[in-house]
């Protein structure tokens, strides 16, 4: 929500093609109203977009599942030492928690 932070890490971790300064909550509220009311004249485009998002999420979940099976090896002072794989830990936590649980993680630019 802070315009100064919009491109704070640009070119360090990614290069944005388009930046939009807006309130994400307001955007999603308005988007859901548009979709729920059927006002949008481009319903097929929205459905295609939503399917693409779901496919991307499924692909990311599959990739994260594969990464969770890999050993997490330390660096620096712990070089070569096998550590806890954070993806494996969170995968097991997700499998253990009730379906209606909500996990919140703030890793800034580094949360998968």
C-alpha positions in Angstrom: 0.0 0.0 0.0 3.1 2.2 0.1 4.0 3.7 -3.3 7.7 4.0 -2.3 7.9 0.2 -1.6 6.2 -0.7 -4.9 9.5 -1.2 -6.7 11.8 -1.5 -3.6 13.4 -4.8 -4.6 12.9 -4.4 -8.4 15.9 -5.7 -10.4 17.3 -7.3 -7.3 14.9 -10.3 -7.3 12.6 -9.5 -10.4 11.9 -6.9 -13.0 8.3 -5.9 -13.1 6.6 -5.4 -16.5 3.8 -3.4 -14.9 3.5 -1.9 -11.4 0.1 -1.0 -10.0 -0.3 1.1 -6.8 -3.6 0.1 -5.2 -5.2 -1.4 -2.2 -5.3 -5.2 -2.7 -8.2 -5.6 -0.4 -10.3 -3.0 -2.3 -9.3 -4.6 -5.6 -10.5 -8.1 -4.5 -13.7 -6.8 -3.0 -14.6 -5.0 -6.2 -13.5 -7.9 -8.4 -15.7 -10.3 -6.4 -18.7 -7.9 -6.7 -18.2 -7.7 -10.4 -18.0 -11.5 -10.8 -20.8 -12.2 -8.5 -23.2 -9.7 -10.1 -22.5 -11.0 -13.6 -21.9 -7.4 -14.8 -18.7 -8.2 -16.5 -19.2 -8.6 -20.3 -16.1 -10.7 -20.6 -17.2 -13.7 -18.5 -15.3 -16.2 -20.6 -12.1 -14.2 -20.2 -12.6 -14.1 -16.4 -13.2 -17.9 -16.4 -10.1 -18.5 -18.5 -8.1 -16.2 -16.2 -9.4 -18.1 -13.1 -8.6 -21.5 -14.6 -5.1 -20.2 -15.4 -4.6 -19.1 -11.8 -5.8 -22.5 -10.5 -3.4 -24.3 -13.0 -0.5 -22.2 -11.9 -1.3 -22.9 -8.2 -1.5 -26.6 -8.9 1.9 -26.5 -10.7 3.5 -24.6 -7.9 2.1 -27.0 -5.3 3.5 -29.9 -7.3 6.9 -28.2 -7.5 6.9 -27.4 -3.8 6.0 -31.0 -3.0 9.0 -32.2 -5.0 11.3 -29.7 -3.3 10.0 -30.8 0.1 11.4 -34.2 -0.6 14.9 -32.9 -1.2 17.5 -32.7 1.7 18.1 -29.2 3.0 21.8 -28.8 3.4 23.4 -26.1 5.4 25.9 -23.5 4.2 28.6 -21.5 5.9 29.3 -22.9 9.4 26.7 -25.7 8.8 28.0 -26.6 5.3 26.9 -30.1 4.3 24.9 -30.6 7.5 21.3 -31.8 6.9 18.8 -29.3 8.2 15.0 -29.2 8.4 13.5 -28.6 5.0 11.0 -25.8 5.6 8.8 -26.9 2.7 8.7 -30.4 4.2 7.9 -29.0 7.6 5.0 -26.9 6.3 3.8 -29.7 4.1 3.5 -32.0 7.1 2.0 -29.2 9.2 -0.7 -28.6 6.5 -1.5 -32.3 6.4 -1.9 -32.4 10.2 -3.9 -29.3 10.8 -7.7 -29.3 10.4 -9.0 -28.3 6.9 -10.4 -24.9 8.2 -7.0 -23.8 9.6 -5.3 -20.7 8.4 -1.5 -20.4 8.3 0.1 -16.9 8.1 3.7 -16.6 7.2 5.6 -13.4 6.4 8.9 -14.0 4.8 8.8 -10.9 2.7 10.0 -11.7 -0.8 11.1 -15.2 0.2 8.0 -17.2 1.1 7.1 -19.8 -1.5 
